[in-house]
C-alpha cells in the first residue's frame, strides 16, 4: 500500500490549525476544504484520521513536545508545533513507520516556509524514535487529553472513578452504528456487524459510509446507538402527530416515521433542513418539513408528542468529535443552557393535554440536563416528570438514574465499544 502523500499531510495540518487557531469544528472544515475534497478517498480517510487522532491525543502529544523543547518556539514559528503534533501522532498513535513519519514531518516544513526549523524538528523526531516510548509509558492519557474544565466537571458530577472512565472512553475512535429499516439478519451478514441490545447494528470498521451495502437502497441510516433512545421514549407513536424540533440531520425523524408517526420536522437552518430532506428521500420517507426557529414557530394545533433534541455543547460525543474538547468552554455551556430553557418553554406549549414531550441533549454537563429539567418543572404546574423505565430502553437499567431520567455515558456498553453520552427526560401534560 502506498504511503499517504505529503499533500495529504499538508491538508491534515491545515485541518488541525483550523480547529485550534480558527476555532472551526472539524466536520465543518472538512465540508468546505477544497484541498481535502480534491484528495482521493483513501487519502481523505487518512487526512481525517490523522487530524482527528491528533486532536484526540493532543494532551499527550503536547506533553511530549514539552519534554523535547528546551525553550519556547518564537511567535513566528508557532506552526512548527502543529507540524510536530502531526509527526508525533503518526509515530505513536497511527503506527506509521518511523522513517515515513520522520521524513514527511521534516518535509512538511517546506510547505509552510519554515525550512530553518528542519534541523530542530528532525532532531526531535529522531530522538522520539529512540526514546519516545519512555514518555508515553509514564503518561496518564485520560487526564492529559481532557481539558481541566471538563475533567473537573465530570469528577464532580459522576465521581472520580466514572469521570475517569468517561475520559478513557474518548481515547479511541468509536465504531459506526446504523439504524435499520428492515430485517436485521440480512444486514448483519452483509455488513458483518453486531446487533446491540438497543437494536442498532454496529460495524467494527466504518469505511466510507456512502459505499457500504444498503446505503443507496435506503436500507439504513447512520445513528449512534445512544441517539436512538430518545425517540423510543415517546412509546407507541403509530398514527400520532409528532413534532420533531431541531430535527436535522433527521435520524430521529426517520425513527418516528418508521414507527408509523405523522411527523412535522422543524429546523431553523435551511442548509441542515435540506440535508434532512435529502436523507428522507434516500430512505423513502416523507415528512412535513418547516424551516423556522422553534422559539417562535407554532403549530396550527397542539399535538400528541414533541421531541426536542436541543442544540448543546455535545460533550457526550467527544469520542466521535474530539475537536469539541478544544472548541467549547464552561461559558458556552451556560449560554446553551439558557437557550435550551427557552426552547423547552416553547416546546411545552405545543403538547396537548395527556401528550408527551421528550427533551434530550448529547451533553454530559448537568446544566444541560437534570438541572434544566428541575428548573423547568419548578416554574410551571401543567407538566410532570414521567419516569423512564428499563423496558423503555431495551432493558438497559444502568442508563436510568434514580430520578427516572436517561443518562447514557461513553463508558456504557463498553464490552461492545461504548456509546455516546446522552441525557433525556420525558414529561407528560396533565
Secondary structure, DSSP 8 states (H G I E B T S, - for coil): -----HHHHHHHHHHHHHHHTT---HHHHHHH-HHHHTS-HHHHHHHHHHHHHHHHTHHHHHHHHHHH-SS---GGGHHHHHHHHHHHHHHHHS---HHHHHHHHHHHGGGGT-GGGHHHHHHHHHHHHHHHHHHHHT--HHHHTS-HHHHHHHHHHH-HHHHHHHHHHTTS---EEEEESS-HHHHHHHHT-EE-TTS-EEES----GGGSTTTTTT-EEE--GGGGHHHHTT---TT-EEEEES-TT-HHHHHHHHTT-EEEEEES-HHHHHHHHHHHHHHT---EEEES-TTT---SS-EEEEEEE-----GGGTTT-TTHHHH--HHHHHHHHHHHHHHHHHHHTTEEEEEEEEEEES---GGGTHHHHHHHHHT-SSEEE----GGGGTT-GGGB-TTS-EEE-TTTTGGGT----EEEEEEEE-
